[in-house]
Amino acid sequence: MNQRNTRRILASAVAALGAAGAVAIVVNHPPNRFSSVALSLDIPRGDPGSPGAGVFDDQSPSVARLDPALLDALRRAAVDAGAEGVEFVVTSGWRSADHQTRLLREAVGRYGSEAEAARWVATAETSAHVSGHAVDIGHSAATTWLSAHGAAYGLCQIYDNESWHYELRPDAVVNGCPARYADPTEDPRMRR
């Protein structure tokens, strides 16, 4: 996103917020750095089935209820990715246990069995989303960027079949990300 588009989006957001009686927002950018802070007023804030929320959207429970260390790493990565014109969208972050149970039930219906559904959706008891320790990132440019640079922030793709699913692995900053599991059924944490 270029500087002109960023100013247009921020101006539109401030105008909309002003019309809603909100207070003005001031965003300070470090010199020569582009922050990917995006106020996307047309995107629901992390609601089930929504296109996502911005990584700086503290009004979205899916963002605000992430583990603080994961959220910090994600935000630092988003700022640096933004400097390269790549925007992160949290398509799914923290989830309630009820929402996770509903997702699993829907996956069983879609895939025809609990065993096949387990390749894509964890139980509420084992889901890293329910504990706030996992985040799903969209779009493909963002996942491509994270695949190349995420380890520097401790952000690692965990499953081969979910290029969008990232978790914090602090040791990755020094040692690189650990080997990925083919899918969640290979992850020992899913066998609680």
N, C-alpha and C positions, 0 to 999 in steps of 0.2 A: 504494500500500500504506500503510495507516495505521500509527501507532506501535504499537498493540496487536498487530497482525498481525506487525510486524517483531520485537517482543519475543518473540512465540510461536515464530516461526521460529528466531530466534537461540537461544532456550532449548532447543528441540528439537534443534538442531544441536549445541549444547554438550553436551547429555545424550548424544547419539549418539556424539560424539567422545570423551566421557569413558568411555563403555562400551567404546570401541575402544582405550582406553589412551592417547589423545592428550592433548596439553597444552591448557590453557584458552586461549581466544582472546579478546583484548580489542579491541573496536572503538571508537575514539574518533571521535565525530562533532563537526564544528564546530558552535558554537551556532546554533540555528535552522536547521540544514541536515539534510536526510535523505540518508543515503548509501544507494545502491542495492546495497551489498554484500549478496549473498544466498548463503547456503550451501544449495544445493539438493541434498541428499544422494541424492534419487531420480533425478537427472538425470546420465547418464554425462558424463564430462568431455571433451567435444570429440571423442569417438570417431566414426569414420565412421558416418553414419546416425543419430547421436544427436540429441536435441532441442536440445542446445547446452550451453554453459557460461557461467557468470557472468563478467563482464569483470574481476573481481578473482581469478579462479581460477588461481593460478599453478601448480597441479598439472596443469592441462590444457595439453598441448603446443600446441594450437590457439590458446591465449591467450598462454602464456608465451613462445612463439617468434615472436610478432609483432615487427615492428620497434619498438624502444623509443619512438621519437617518436610513432608511430601509437598504440601502447598508452597512452602518457601522455595524448594528446588524447582517446582513447576513454574512458579512466577519468574524466577531468575532465568530459567531457560526460555520462557516466553518473551522476555524483554530482549534477550540476545537473538532469538529467532526473528523477532519483529524488526531488528536492525537489518535483517536480510530479506525483509518483506514477507515473512512467513507468520501467519496468525494461528494461534492455538485456540481451539474450541473444546470445552469440556462437554463431550456428548453424554457422559455418565460419570459421576464421581461417587460421592457418598450416596448410599441407598438405605432406606429403612428395611428392616427385616421383613415387613409385610410386602413391600414392593419386590424384594428379592424372591420371596416365596411365590408371588404372582408370576414373575419372570420365569421361574423354574417350571411352574405349572404350564405356562404357555409354551415353553420349549418342549416339554414332554408331548404336548399335543402336536406341535409342529414336526418334531423329529420321530415321533412314534414310540419312543421308549425312554425310560429313565436313564438307561445306560448311554444312549446316543445324546440325550439332552445334556448329560454331565460333561460332554466334550465342550459345551458352550456356556453353561450356566451352573454356578455353584449353589449349594444350599445356603440358606440364611445363616446357618451356624458356621459355615466355612468360608463364606464370601469375603474377600479382601475389600470389596466395596462397602459392605455393611459396617466393617470396622473403620472405614475411612482411609484404608491403606492402598487403594487402587484408584486409578483414573483412566477413563477411556478418552482418547484424544482424536479429534477429527481435524481436519481433512487430510487427504493423502500427502499434501506438501508438508504438513505438520508432522505426520508420522515418519515421513522420509527424513525430515530434519532431525527428529528425535532418534531415529535409528542410527544416524551418523554422529550425533553430538550428545545424546542423552546421558551416556556414561559419565561425561564430565560433570554432570549435576547429580549423579547417582540415580538417574531415571532409566529403568531397564524394561525392555519388552520381556514378558515372562513366558508367553506361549507362542509357538510358531503359527497357530491358527488364528491368533488375535493380534494383528499388527498394531492395533489401536490401544491395547491394554498395557499400561505402564504402572510399575510399582517402584518404590524407593529402595535402592540397595546402596547404602552409603559407601561400602567398600569398593563399589564400581569406579569411584572417582580415581582411585589408585590402581586397582586391579582389572578394571573393565567389567562389563556385565557378565554374570554367570551364564552357563549354557541354558538355553531355553528348553522348556518342556514342549513336546509335540502339541499337547492340549492339557486342560486342567485334570484330566483323569490320571496323568502321570505325576501330578504335583502331590507330594506326601501330605501337604496341609489339607488337602481335600478329603483325606481319609480319617478324619477325627471321629 
